[in-house]
C-alpha cells in the first residue's frame, strides 16, 4: 500500500471506498494495517455491574451501590463533620459543617444542627469529605435495601 501525505507533509490515509464506512472493507479497521474489531458489548442499564464469578465481600456494599450518598444514607441520624469547598467565593472558599445527617441525595446532603435546629443543604459538588466520631454503617440492613440508589456508570 502506498503512503499518502497532505499539503503540510503529514502522513494521510487513503480515501475510503465509495459507500464504505470506517469499519467495512477488506477486514481492515479505520487505519491502514488495523484489523477490524467488534464493538464492545455493555450490559443493559440497571443490570448488576459485578462481573460474573466475582464473590461479593461480606459486609460491603455491592460495587454498583457504593456511592457516597448511599453511605451517608445508611448513616442517617449520626453526627458528621462535613468539609466543603466553594470555588470562586471571595468570602470563604472552604467551610466546615457539623450536624446530624437528615438526608442524602445524588446531588445534595442535608445536615441539621442538634443545638440550634438549623438545617443546611450542601451540594455534593462542594462536598470534600466527612468525619464521624462513631463507627459507620456500610452494609445493608438485613433483607432489602430500600432508599439506596443504583445508577448506571457514567
N, C-alpha and C positions, 0 to 999 in steps of 0.2 A: 504494500500500500504506500502510495507516495505521500510526502509531507506537504502541508499547505501552510502558508504564512500570510497574515493580514498585512495591511499597509504599514502598521507600526513595527513589523518584524516579529510579532509574537506568533507562536505556532497556533494555527487554527485547525479546526476539524472539518473533514469533508462534509459537504451538504448531504442531508438525508435524502433518501429516495423519495420520489413523489408519493405522497399519501401515507408514508410510514411514520409511525410515532417513535419516540426515542427508545421504546422497549420492543420494537418489532424489527424484524430483519433476520440476517443470517446468524442467529444465535449470539449476536453482539449486543452489548449494552449501549448506553448513550455515548461513551467514549470509545475510540478505536482500541481494540485489544481487550476490552472489558466484556466479560461474559454476562449474559442476561441473568438477573437474579429475580426470583419471585418476591413479591411484596410480602412483608412480614404479616402474620395473622395475629390480631389482637382479640382478646376475649371481649364479648359484648359488655356494654356499660352495666354496672351493677353486679357483674359476675365476681366471685371471690378472686382476689389478687394473689393469694398464696399459691405458689407453684405446686403442681401435683406431687405427692410423695413427701412433701415437707411436713414435718411434725411441728405443731404449734406448741411453744414452750408453756408449761403450766404457770398460771398466774400472770400472764402477759396479754395485753390487748392484741387482737389479730392485726397484722401489718396494715391492712386497709382501714383500720379504725383507730390507729394510734395517732390521733390528731390532738394538738394542744387543747382544742375546745372540748374534746371528749374527756381528756384527763381532768380538766377544770370542772367539767360537769359531774364527773364521778366524785369530786371532792367538794361538791356544793355544801355550803354551811361552814366550811373551815376558814380560819383566819389566814389570809395571804398578804404578803407584801409584794406588790407588783411594781416593776420598774419599766418605765415607758420613755421613749424618745420622740420628740415632736420637732421634726426638721423645719427650719425656716422661722422658728418662733424666736423673736428677739427678747422676750421677757424671760422665758425659761424653755430650754430645749430638752431637758430631761427632768422627770418628775417621779417621785415615789408615792404610791398609794397603798394604804393599809385598810383592809376591810374584809368582811365575810363575803365569800363567793355566793352571789344570788343566782346568777345565770351566766351561761356562756354560749355564744353562737359562733357561726363560722367567721363573722367579721367583728364581733364585739364581746366584751366582758363587762358584767355589772357587779360592782362591789358595793357593800353598804357598811358604813362606819358604825360599829356597835355602840359607840359613845354618843354620837350626835344623831344617828339615824339617816344621815345624808347618804344618798346613793350616787355613785359615779359610773358613768358609761365610758368605757375605754375602748377605742377602736383597736382591733387586733393588729392593724398595720403599724401602730405605735408600740405594741407590746414587745418588750425585750425579754424579760424573764420574770419568774415569780419564785418567792421563797416561802416556806412553810415551817412552823415550829413543831409540827407533828408529822407522823407517818402519812404518806399519801395512799389513796386507793388507786390501784392501777389495773384491777381486774373487774370484770363484770359481776354484778350481784348474781347469785345463783339463779339459773334459768335464763330468761331472755334478757335483752339489753335495750329496753325502751328508752328513747330520747337520745341515743347516741347516733352520731352522723356517719354515714358512709358516702363518700364521693368518689367518682371515677378519677383516676390520676390526671393531672394536668399535663 
